[in-house]
Every structure is written in C-alpha cells, then in structure tokens.
C-alpha cells in the first residue's frame, strides 16, 4: 500500500473466494496476506459479519 492510499476493502467476489480457500484448508492469515488486509477482515467474512450470502454463493460455485 502506498502512502495516503486507503486500505483495500474486500469485495463480495473476494468473500466468495475466501470461503473456497478456507474450505480447501488455507489458513486465514495466508488468505489475508494475499489480499493485503488484516486477518480480522477475513475472519469478518467467515463469521458472517461482512458480505452475507457469500458462503451460499461459494457453495454454488464449487
């Protein structure tokens, strides 16, 4: 991230990918690092606090 650049915000499509990677056994901190976000943001997706419905869409896409 560059100076004065806002932090990356995970998109709904990112959340679908996060679910699939989580189910494949990838660690949350590795997923977070690939997006350049804090692992708490990945956990927000997996706990349903962000991007509700992404888990269902990830199941359908699998």
Backbone as JSON Lines, residues from 0, in Angstrom:
{"i":0,"aa":"X","n":[0.84,-1.17,0.0],"ca":[0.0,0.0,0.0],"c":[0.89,1.23,0.0]}
{"i":1,"aa":"X","n":[0.49,2.22,-0.78],"ca":[1.24,3.46,-0.87],"c":[0.76,4.44,0.19]}
{"i":2,"aa":"X","n":[1.58,5.41,0.5],"ca":[1.21,6.44,1.47],"c":[-0.04,7.17,0.98]}
{"i":3,"aa":"X","n":[-0.92,7.48,1.9],"ca":[-2.17,8.21,1.63],"c":[-3.15,7.42,0.78]}
{"i":4,"aa":"X","n":[-2.92,6.14,0.62],"ca":[-3.84,5.29,-0.13],"c":[-4.77,4.59,0.86]}
{"i":5,"aa":"X","n":[-6.07,4.62,0.6],"ca":[-6.98,3.95,1.54],"c":[-6.73,2.45,1.55]}
{"i":6,"aa":"X","n":[-6.99,1.79,2.68],"ca":[-6.78,0.34,2.74],"c":[-7.73,-0.4,1.8]}
{"i":7,"aa":"X","n":[-7.3,-1.56,1.34],"ca":[-8.11,-2.36,0.44],"c":[-9.36,-2.85,1.16]}
{"i":8,"aa":"X","n":[-10.49,-2.75,0.49],"ca":[-11.76,-3.25,1.01],"c":[-12.11,-4.54,0.27]}
{"i":9,"aa":"X","n":[-12.33,-5.62,1.01],"ca":[-12.69,-6.88,0.39],"c":[-14.04,-6.75,-0.31]}
{"i":10,"aa":"X","n":[-14.12,-7.25,-1.53],"ca":[-15.37,-7.21,-2.29],"c":[-16.17,-8.49,-2.03]}
{"i":11,"aa":"X","n":[-17.38,-8.5,-2.52],"ca":[-18.23,-9.68,-2.39],"c":[-17.57,-10.87,-3.1]}
{"i":12,"aa":"X","n":[-17.01,-10.64,-4.28],"ca":[-16.34,-11.73,-5.01],"c":[-15.12,-12.22,-4.26]}
{"i":13,"aa":"X","n":[-14.4,-11.31,-3.59],"ca":[-13.29,-11.72,-2.74],"c":[-13.81,-12.65,-1.64]}
{"i":14,"aa":"X","n":[-14.95,-12.3,-1.06],"ca":[-15.53,-13.11,0.03],"c":[-15.86,-14.51,-0.45]}
{"i":15,"aa":"X","n":[-16.38,-14.64,-1.65],"ca":[-16.68,-15.97,-2.21],"c":[-15.38,-16.76,-2.34]}
{"i":16,"aa":"X","n":[-14.34,-16.11,-2.83],"ca":[-13.03,-16.76,-2.96],"c":[-12.47,-17.14,-1.59]}
{"i":17,"aa":"X","n":[-12.65,-16.29,-0.6],"ca":[-12.18,-16.56,0.76],"c":[-12.82,-17.84,1.29]}
{"i":18,"aa":"X","n":[-14.13,-17.98,1.1],"ca":[-14.81,-19.21,1.56],"c":[-14.2,-20.44,0.9]}
{"i":19,"aa":"X","n":[-13.99,-20.37,-0.41],"ca":[-13.46,-21.53,-1.12],"c":[-12.05,-21.88,-0.66]}
{"i":20,"aa":"X","n":[-11.24,-20.88,-0.46],"ca":[-9.88,-21.12,0.01],"c":[-9.87,-21.65,1.44]}
{"i":21,"aa":"X","n":[-10.76,-21.15,2.27],"ca":[-10.89,-21.63,3.65],"c":[-11.28,-23.11,3.65]}
{"i":22,"aa":"X","n":[-12.26,-23.47,2.84],"ca":[-12.68,-24.87,2.77],"c":[-11.58,-25.78,2.24]}
{"i":23,"aa":"X","n":[-10.7,-25.22,1.41],"ca":[-9.58,-26.0,0.87],"c":[-8.47,-26.18,1.91]}
{"i":24,"aa":"X","n":[-8.62,-25.54,3.08],"ca":[-7.66,-25.73,4.16],"c":[-6.63,-24.63,4.3]}
{"i":25,"aa":"X","n":[-6.78,-23.56,3.54],"ca":[-5.81,-22.46,3.63],"c":[-6.03,-21.66,4.91]}
{"i":26,"aa":"X","n":[-4.96,-21.28,5.55],"ca":[-5.04,-20.5,6.79],"c":[-5.52,-19.07,6.52]}
{"i":27,"aa":"X","n":[-6.26,-18.54,7.49],"ca":[-6.81,-17.19,7.34],"c":[-5.71,-16.15,7.14]}
{"i":28,"aa":"X","n":[-4.6,-16.29,7.86],"ca":[-3.54,-15.27,7.72],"c":[-2.9,-15.32,6.34]}
{"i":29,"aa":"X","n":[-2.85,-16.48,5.71],"ca":[-2.32,-16.57,4.34],"c":[-3.29,-15.95,3.33]}
{"i":30,"aa":"X","n":[-4.57,-16.2,3.52],"ca":[-5.58,-15.6,2.65],"c":[-5.52,-14.08,2.78]}
{"i":31,"aa":"X","n":[-5.45,-13.6,4.02],"ca":[-5.39,-12.15,4.27],"c":[-4.17,-11.53,3.6]}
{"i":32,"aa":"X","n":[-3.03,-12.19,3.72],"ca":[-1.8,-11.66,3.14],"c":[-1.91,-11.53,1.62]}
{"i":33,"aa":"X","n":[-2.61,-12.46,0.99],"ca":[-2.73,-12.39,-0.47],"c":[-3.57,-11.19,-0.92]}
{"i":34,"aa":"X","n":[-4.44,-10.71,-0.04],"ca":[-5.25,-9.52,-0.34],"c":[-4.66,-8.25,0.25]}
{"i":35,"aa":"X","n":[-3.64,-8.39,1.08],"ca":[-3.03,-7.23,1.72],"c":[-3.91,-6.61,2.79]}
{"i":36,"aa":"X","n":[-4.67,-7.47,3.5],"ca":[-5.56,-6.99,4.56],"c":[-5.22,-7.68,5.87]}
{"i":37,"aa":"X","n":[-5.73,-7.13,6.95],"ca":[-5.58,-7.7,8.27],"c":[-6.36,-9.01,8.33]}
{"i":38,"aa":"X","n":[-5.84,-10.05,8.99],"ca":[-6.57,-11.32,9.09],"c":[-7.97,-11.17,9.69]}
{"i":39,"aa":"X","n":[-8.18,-10.13,10.46],"ca":[-9.52,-9.89,11.02],"c":[-10.56,-9.64,9.96]}
{"i":40,"aa":"X","n":[-10.15,-9.09,8.82],"ca":[-11.11,-8.86,7.73],"c":[-11.56,-10.18,7.13]}
{"i":41,"aa":"X","n":[-10.65,-11.13,7.01],"ca":[-11.01,-12.47,6.52],"c":[-11.94,-13.13,7.53]}
{"i":42,"aa":"X","n":[-11.62,-12.99,8.81],"ca":[-12.46,-13.56,9.86],"c":[-13.85,-12.94,9.84]}
{"i":43,"aa":"X","n":[-13.95,-11.65,9.54],"ca":[-15.26,-11.0,9.43],"c":[-16.12,-11.68,8.37]}
{"i":44,"aa":"X","n":[-15.5,-12.08,7.26],"ca":[-16.24,-12.79,6.2],"c":[-16.68,-14.15,6.72]}
{"i":45,"aa":"X","n":[-15.76,-14.89,7.34],"ca":[-16.05,-16.26,7.77],"c":[-17.03,-16.32,8.94]}
{"i":46,"aa":"X","n":[-17.14,-15.26,9.7],"ca":[-18.12,-15.19,10.8],"c":[-19.44,-14.58,10.35]}
{"i":47,"aa":"X","n":[-19.53,-14.18,9.09],"ca":[-20.77,-13.64,8.55],"c":[-21.02,-12.17,8.86]}
{"i":48,"aa":"X","n":[-20.01,-11.49,9.38],"ca":[-20.19,-10.06,9.68],"c":[-20.07,-9.2,8.43]}
{"i":49,"aa":"X","n":[-19.39,-9.7,7.42],"ca":[-19.23,-8.98,6.15],"c":[-19.68,-9.88,5.01]}
{"i":50,"aa":"X","n":[-20.29,-9.28,4.03],"ca":[-20.72,-9.96,2.8],"c":[-21.59,-11.2,3.07]}
{"i":51,"aa":"X","n":[-22.71,-10.98,3.76],"ca":[-23.63,-12.12,3.98],"c":[-24.1,-12.68,2.63]}
{"i":52,"aa":"X","n":[-24.25,-13.97,2.59],"ca":[-24.66,-14.64,1.36],"c":[-23.49,-15.17,0.56]}
{"i":53,"aa":"X","n":[-22.29,-14.7,0.86],"ca":[-21.12,-15.14,0.09],"c":[-20.84,-16.63,0.31]}
{"i":54,"aa":"X","n":[-21.16,-17.14,1.48],"ca":[-20.95,-18.56,1.75],"c":[-21.84,-19.41,0.84]}
{"i":55,"aa":"X","n":[-23.09,-19.02,0.69],"ca":[-24.01,-19.76,-0.18],"c":[-23.55,-19.69,-1.64]}
{"i":56,"aa":"X","n":[-23.11,-18.52,-2.07],"ca":[-22.64,-18.38,-3.45],"c":[-21.36,-19.18,-3.67]}
{"i":57,"aa":"X","n":[-20.51,-19.26,-2.66],"ca":[-19.28,-20.07,-2.78],"c":[-19.63,-21.55,-2.91]}
{"i":58,"aa":"X","n":[-20.65,-21.99,-2.17],"ca":[-21.08,-23.39,-2.28],"c":[-21.6,-23.68,-3.69]}
{"i":59,"aa":"X","n":[-22.4,-22.76,-4.22],"ca":[-22.95,-22.95,-5.56],"c":[-21.86,-22.95,-6.63]}
{"i":60,"aa":"X","n":[-20.83,-22.15,-6.42],"ca":[-19.75,-22.04,-7.41],"c":[-18.78,-23.21,-7.33]}
{"i":61,"aa":"X","n":[-18.79,-23.94,-6.21],"ca":[-17.83,-25.05,-6.03],"c":[-18.17,-26.23,-6.88]}
